[in-house]
Amino acid sequence: MNFDKASLQKEISYKTSRSGGKGGQNVNKVSSKVELLFNINESVLFTDEEKLLLNEKLQSRFNKDGSVQVICDEERSQYLNKEIAVERLMVLLGKALIRPKIRKKLKISKAAKLTRLGNKKAQSDKKENRKKNFDI
């Protein structure tokens, strides 16, 4: 990965709002809920190929403006919520940039086929020998 937390934070924009949940009277006064917005297409951290990959894999996370959206309102502190949101974004981008290995089809060798068929024949013979001969 060619991005780190400091360089990522330069390209992130935040929106804050009042959060529900715990906090008592503080809930009605302090904007602790953080909505992190990151526009992949305008970022200088990623190559065009990486941007295509990110756009493909993170399609469901985009808002109407085409930015990746991460929301955090777990903590009472706006600062802690920002930190959690940035960490989530880093994990999200890191997982999206991982390319799965391409599976190579392998041909089963003749020896493996013969071994398997030999085992099947031995099992078949074993079961065939258990039958009683009533023809006599």
N, C-alpha and C positions, 0 to 999 in steps of 0.2 A: 504494500500500500504506500502511495506517495502522498498521503495527507496525515496531518497530526491535529491535535486539538486546537493549537494556537492558530494555525493557518485556516482551519475550518471555521473558527469563530469570527474571522474577518469577513466571511461571506454569509453569515447567518443573520437573519433579522428576527426580532422577537415581538410578540404582542402579549400584553398582560391584561388580565381581567380578574374580577373577584371570583374566588373559588368557593364552592359549597363545602360542606363537611365540617370537620373539627376546627376549632379556633375560637369558639365563644363569640364575644362581641367584636373581636378582631376581624372576623369573617366579613362583616359589613363595611369595614373601613379600608382594608389593605388588599391590593391587587396581587395575590400570590400565585394565581394560576398562570402558567407560561405556555404560550403557543409558539413553537419554534418553526420558522419557515426557511427553507434552503432551496434555491433554484439551481438545479443541476446543469441546465443548459447554459447559464451565464457564468458558471464556475470556471476558474482557471486552473483548478487543482487536477482536473481529469482530462484525459485525451478524448478525442472524438469517439474512438472505439469504446472506451470505458463509459462515456456518456450514453451511447446507444444501449449498452448492456444495463446500465442503471435505469434508464427510461423504460426498458422492457420489463425488468424484474420488479421495479417499484411503482408500476402503473397504478396499483390500487391505493397507494399512499399519497397521490397527487391531489391538490385542491384545484379549484377552477382556474387559478392563475398559472398552474403548471409547476408549483413548488411542492417539495416534500414537506409534509406537515407532521410534527411530533408535539403532542400535548402532554403536559405533566402538571398535576395538581395534588400530588401525594403529600408534600410537606407544607408546613405553615410558612416557610421562608421562601421568598421569591428567588433568592440566590441559589438555594439548594435545588429548587425546581428547575432552574436554568442549567445547573450542573448535570442533573439527572437527564434532562432532555438532550443535552449535547452528547452524553454518553450513549443514550439510546440511538441517536442519529449515527454516531460512529460505528456502533454495532450493526445497525441496519445497512449502512454503506459497505462495511467490511464483508458482511455475508452476501450482499448482492454482487460484489466484485469477484467472488470465488466462482471459477468455472469448473463444472463437474468434469471428471475425466471421461473421455469417450471410450465406450466399451468396444473392445475388439472381439469380433466373433472368432472363435477358435474351432478348428476342425478336429473332431475326435479321431485319435490315431487308430490304425488298424489293430494294433496290439490291444488297445483298450476295448475295442468292439469285440474282438475274439475272446478276451478274458471274460467280459460280461456275458457273452453268449454261452461260453463254457460253464460259467457258474449257473446260468439258467438251466442248461442241459443237465448238470449234476443234480440240481434241485428237483427237476422233473423226473429223473431216473429214481431218485430216492423215494419220491411219492408214488411212482409207478410200482416199485418193489413192495410197497406196503399192501397193495391190493391182493386179496386172496383169489386164487384160481379155482373157480367152481366148475370148470369144464370137464374135469376128470370123472 
